[in-house]
């Protein structure tokens, strides 16, 4: 499988040279999304994200003359973030006992942000084609995903929580981008037949419901309903309510189990009532756990005077990290050394890894990039921009339940960059046409 994936990488690079950039860029998205779980990652040597990094560097070496930062605020922020991470890496190597090779392993994924300058070279048609190709990959992935409860296991990954309400198994290996493409099919002007649109929506909604993440379902529902109410789309709100009632009727026992497994309101109140992480005794829910983990990291960084710049790039599993940190709260990680507690990185919340590695300065830089794209999506008020803005709102609201906008969320930033550059290119083309018509008139 490794040789096939290397061939896929080579094919994608060749497609770029043949000016078929929309086909080529799919390799980048595919790799950053863990192959959408369509391939067995265990049969591929190394991490597939590293293949994405190789792709980015080959393209940038070939087309470095096309990089232009003039008037490109996001591009300047990308360079600033990568530069800041590089300085942090150097400080880690010079001022700590961490091995340089391990520090570089922790740092290298930051270079993935340079993909922005690859994506920027696509024109508006190529960018929209990229979105369309990704949609169909997600639909196929979601279809294979929802076959798992039926005993058809063609999709990679597996179950992590089993229960017997309705004789169903909970699978949390849902495909990436399901939430965005639900918004895309609902609110964009993508040309597709009505029947095909509703079939795709049904597949994606099943992919949303089956993982039974209360946070994701509730947040996406609130984002959609608030937007529809703001647009006074009462018929759409009514139709959405009917769909939700039907879905809850179908997955009734499943929903009852999930809502009864943990008292969500008590979990939130317990988290908000904590004065410090020492109040956490492990009896609460996942939200309280995540807040306690964040509070403990803030406490450590503040006392060690690293709150502004973070601790840099010690490797999570290195001897240095294991000997220098001993946090009480952390995600359990199954490694070759057995079950270990994560000290620096976690997939459970977006803010811990960012804060630990890059400090408040890193968070400010990342959020400046995130909110600037939000601003542009809002300013150029077009259907795809609305979808992008709603998706970013969803990601921000769920950032306390997973690393969706932090240092591990390059898959999400990749799609954001595609959407952002499409909006910028589309607006620029229409602006030029308007100016030409005004000159003719």
N, C-alpha and C positions, 0 to 999 in steps of 0.2 A: 504493500500500500504506500510505503514511503516513496518508492520510485514513481508510482503513479501520481502522487501529489507533487513531486518535483517536476514531472512532465506537465502537470496542470499549471504550475508556476511558470514554466518556460513558455507554454502555449499562451498564457495571459500576457506575458511581456511581449511576445511576438505580435499579438493582436494590437497592443499599444503602438508598436512600430508600424503596423499596417493601418493605423488611424482608425481602428475599431475600439475606441476607448471605453464605450459603454459595456462591451463584452469583457474587456480587460479588467475593468475596475470591480467587476463582480468577484474576482479572486480575492481582492482586499476585503470586501464585505463578508464573503464566505469564510475567510480565515479568522477574522475578528469575531465572528459569531460561532466559533467552534464548529464550522462546517454545517451549521444549523442542525447538528446531530444526525445528519444523513450518513455520515461516515463514522467508522469506529476509530476514535482518536487514539486508542491504545495501540493500534497497528501502524501509526505514523510516528516516526522517530522525532523526538523533540516536541516543542509546542507549536501548534499551527500558527499562533500569533507571531512567532519568529519568522515564519515563511512570509507573512504579511509585511514584516519589517524589511526583509530582503527585497520584496517586490517594490516597496516604497523607495528604498535606496537606489535600486537599479534605475527606476524611472526618473528619479531626481538627478542622478548623475548624467543621464542621457539628456534631460531637459532643464538643467539648472539655469540656463540663460532665460528661461520663461518666467522665472521667479521675479515678481515685481511687487514691492511692498508699498509703493506710492498709493496713498488713499485707501489702503487695506488695513483697517484697524484690527480685524480678527487675525490676519497674517502676522502683524506685528506682535500681537499677544501670544501667538503660537511660538514665535521665535523667542520672546521674552521668557515664556514658561520653560521651554527646552533649555535656554541659557541658564536660567535660575536652577533648574534641576542638575545641570552639568556642574555648576559651581558647588552645589550641595554635595554632589558625588565626590568632587575633589576634596572638599572639607572632610567628608567621611573617611576617605583614604588617608589624609594627612593627619587628622586629629583624633582618630579612633584606632582601635586595634583590629578592626574588621579587615578581612582579607580583600585585596583589590578586586579579585575575580568575582567574589561573592557580592561585593558592593555593586559591581557593574551588572551582574545578573539582576539585581533588584532595580537598577536604574534603567536598563535598556528599553523597557516598554514605554518610557516617557518619550522616546524618539518616535514612537508611532504617531504622535501628534503632527509630525511633519507630513503625514498623509494629506493634510489640508492643501498643500501646494501641488499635490498630484491631482486631487479632485478639482481644484480651481482651474485646471487646464481643459476641463470638459466644457463644451458649449451647452446651451440650454436644452437642445434636443437630446444630446447624449446624457445629460443629467436626468432628464425625465425618463428616458429609456432605462437608465439605471434603476430608478424607482420602480418602474413597471416590472423589470426582470426580478427585482428583489421581492415584489409582491407575489409573483407566481411561485418563487422558491418558498416563501413563507406559507403560502396556501398548501403546497405539497407537504411541507414539514408538519403543518398543523393537522392535515388529514391523516398522516401516518401517526402522529401523536395521539389523536383521539381514537385510533384503532387499538391502542394498548389495553384499555379496560375490557375490550372484547376478546382479548387473548391473542391478538395478532401483533407480534413484537418485531416490526420492521424498523422501528425507530430506536436510535441509540440512547443510552441513559437507563434510568430505572426508578423503581419505587423507593421512597424513603420513609413512608408512613402507611401502615396498613390498618384497616378497620373493617368491620363487618356490617355496617349499616347499609343495607341494600346490596350486600356482597360486592362492594366496590373497593378498589385500591386507589389511593391517592398518588398520582405521579406529578412530580414537580419539575420534570425536564421539558417544560413547554418551550417552543421556539422563540427566538428573539423577534422583536418588532410586532408582535400580535396587537399590542395596544395602539401603536401608531397606525397600522393598516386598518383597524376598525374605524378610527377617526378619518382615515383617508377615503375609505369607501363611503362613509356617511356624508362627508362635507366637501370633498374635492369635486371638481368637474371632470373626473376621469371618465372617458367614454367606454362604457361597458353596458351590455344588455341588462335589462332589469332582472331577468331570471338568473343570469350568471352573477350579478351583483349580490342578490340575496342568498344564493348558494354559498358564495365566498364569505359573506357576513356570518352565515350560520356556522360554517367551519371555524372561523376565527372566534366566534362567541363561545363555541364549545371548548376551544383551546384556552379561552379566558376563564371559563367556569370550572373545568375539570381539575386544575391545580388547587382550586378552592382557597386561594389567597384572599382573605377577607379584605385586607388593605387594598390590593390591586383592583378587585371588583368594585368595592365601594368608592374608591377614589376616581376611577375612570367614569363610573356612573354619575358621580357628583359633577365632574368636569363637563360631561356631555349635557346634563340637565341644566346646569347653570348657564352654559353657553346658549342653549336653546331658549331658555327663559329670557336671556338678555336680548335675543333676536325676536322675541315674542312669537316663537314657533310652537303654539299651544297644541296643534294637531300632532306635531312630531313628539312632543312630550307625552301626550296621551298614547300614541302608538308605541313609544318606548316602554311605557308603564305596562302595557298589555304584554309585550314581549318578555319583560322581566317576570311578570306573574306566571307566564307559561313556563319559563325556564325554571323558576322556583318550584313549580308543580312537578316538573320532570325530575329535578334533582332534589326533591324534598327531603328524603332521608339523609342524603349526603350533606345538605345544608344544615339540617338539624344537628348532625353529629359535629360539624365544624364549629357551629355557633355555641354548642354546648360544651365543647372540649375546654374552652377557656373563656372566662368572663372578660370580654374585650374592654368594657367600660371600667371595670375594676383594675385591669392591667394599665390602662392609661392614667387613671387616678393615682395608682400606686407609684407610677413613674414620676408624675408631676409632684407628688408629695415627698419624694426623697430629698433630703437636705444635702447628702453627699453619697458617694458610691458605697460607703460602708454600711448604709442602711439596707443595701440589697442582700437578701438572704437566700436567693434562688427559688423562692416559692412563688414569685410572680410570673407574668407572661413574658413573651418575647420582646414587647416594647419596653418594659421595665428593664430587661436585661440589656438592651441596646443603649438605653439612656445611661444606665450604670456604667457600662463599658466606656462610653464617651466621657462621662464625668471623671472616671478614674484616669483616663489619658490626659484630660485637661489639668487635673490636679498635679500629675507628674510633671507635665511640661512647664506648668507655672512655677513649681518649686525648683525645678532644675534650670529655670531661666531659658528654656528653649521654646517658649510659647510662640514667638514670632517667626522663627526660622525652622522649627522642627528638629528632628534628630538626624535627618539625612537618609542614607540608603544602606543601613545594616540589613543583611539578609535575614528573613524571618526565621530560618531554620539553622542559622550559623551558631557556632559555639559562643561567639561574642554576644549575640542576642540572648541566648539561653542563660548566659552567666550574668548579664548586666540588667536584665529586666525580670520582674516576678509579679506581674499584675494578677490581681485576685479575680477579675472578670475578663473573660475572653472566649472567643469562638473555639470550639474543639476541632482540631484538625487531625485527620487520619493520615499519618505519614509512614515512611519505611521504618521510622524509629518508634512507632506506636502512636497512641493518641497524645497529642500535644496541644497546649493552649496557645492561641495566637496572641502575640504581644503587640505587633506593629500593624499587621494587615488583617482585614476581615471583610467577608462578603455581606455581612449583615447590616451595614450602615455605611453611607457614603462618606461621612465626615471623619471617621477615625483614622483611616489610612492617610487621607490628605493632611490632616492636622499633625499626625505623628511624623510624617516624612517631610512635609514642606511648611508646617506651621501656619500661622494666620496669614502670612504673606502669600503662601501658596494658594490658600483658599480664596483670598482676594483676587489673585490673578485668574484662577479657574472660573470664579463667579463673574468676573468682568467679561470674560469671553462668552460665558453662558448667557448673561443678561443682555449683552450687546446684540447677540443673535435674536433674542426675544424681542428686543426693541425694533430690529429690522423687520421681523415677521409681522409685528403689530403695525409698523409704519406702512409697509406695502401690503395693504389689506386686500389680499386675493385668496381664493379658496384654499390653495395649497399652503399659503402662509398661515391661514387660520388653523389648519390641521397641525402644522409644525408648532404653532404657539400653544395649542391645547395639549399637544404631546409633551412639550417642555414643562407646562404647568403640572401635568400628571407626574412627570419625572421628579420635579422639585418636591411635590407633596409626598411622594413615596421614597424620598431619599433617606428617610429614617428607618426604612424596612429593607434596604438592600443597597448595594453599591451601584447605583444607576447613573450618577453624575460625578463620580469620584475618579480615582486613579486606575480603576479596573474597568471603567465604562467606555473603552475606546470604540466598542461596537456602536454605542449610542452616539458618541461624538462623530463617528464616521457618517452616520445617516444625517446628523445635524448639519455637517459640512456640505453634504450633497444638497440638502434642502436649502441651506443658506445661499450657496453659490447659484442654485437654480433661480431663487428669488432675485438675487442681484443681477444675474445675466438677463432674466426675463424683463425686469424693470428697465435695465439699460437699453435693451433692444427697443422696447416700446417708447422710451424717452427719445431715442435717436429718431425713430419714425415720426414721432410727434413734431420734433424740431424740423425735420425735412419737410413735412406737410405745411408747417407754419411758414417756412421760407418760400415754398412754392406759392402759397396763398398771398 
